């Protein structure tokens, strides 16, 4: 669930619900931790993180002050739902869990941002959906250029 | 040119002739050999090098050793008397699995100690804002926030502004389950 300020274009993730099936779980605490980290990274890819170069090829995002790595203040707590379908491909039935949450959370957040402005006719915003990109898309839509992109 | 500094680190007085440009982080790690204080970004962004200077959290890569002269510094090593007797915040990080690779952990713990000193019973939002200067790539912050809430004597599932953790029971579609 994303809250979006149409004045500034800033999107904030309010809630996120995830389901993961990693087969037989050997250590629930560590498995959940892996999912947490992945969810955060996926949200960050959708909203914040981008490596930017200027026209001469100089990197503009060379430090954590310029690159949008999120802090605790930008992220919510996560709600996890667990499925355990053992795989038959190994004796213990376990699948992968390493940062698995990344895969689902990026499209979920990106879709939530687009959904929040879909009533304006906007169907697509490039990742990461920064306030500038969202604001530009909203203004383009209001000026009758539906579906245009930042 | 060197300058003599006298800094009390973890309760013990230390002294050295140092270059005026020497950072407190390097004084702790190189001069004293206290490697518990990590240096992540060297640009005051990540907070891995956070220590307490006269009880208040500072990023030690932005403090010169000469600025800490005649003051008290507490590092991760000085927080807990011994591994069997962890500081409440360190114990909470362990209990709540508030770390994965562990690189940000010393800084996170020191920042949390300072935060709880200022605000003994923070809400989830206050914890998140209080740790804004400390970056973590592994945990997504979820369990770090829970650890700080737990260290403040609150139930992380019930603290103000918190969502209960893992509300739905696990379910399985496995054939044998």
Interface residues (C-beta under 8 A of the other chain):
Chain A: X15 X29 X30 X32 X33 X34 X36 X37 X38 X39 X40 X41 X63 X64 X65 X69 X71 X72 X73 X75 X76 X77 X78 X79 X80 X81 X82 X83 X84 X85 X86 X93 X101
Chain B: X41 X43 X45 X46 X97 X100 X124 X127 X128 X129 X131 X132 X133 X134 X135 X136 X137 X138 X139 X140 X141 X142 X143 X144 X145 X146 X162 X163 X165 X166 X167 X168 X170 X171 X172 X173 X174 X176 X177
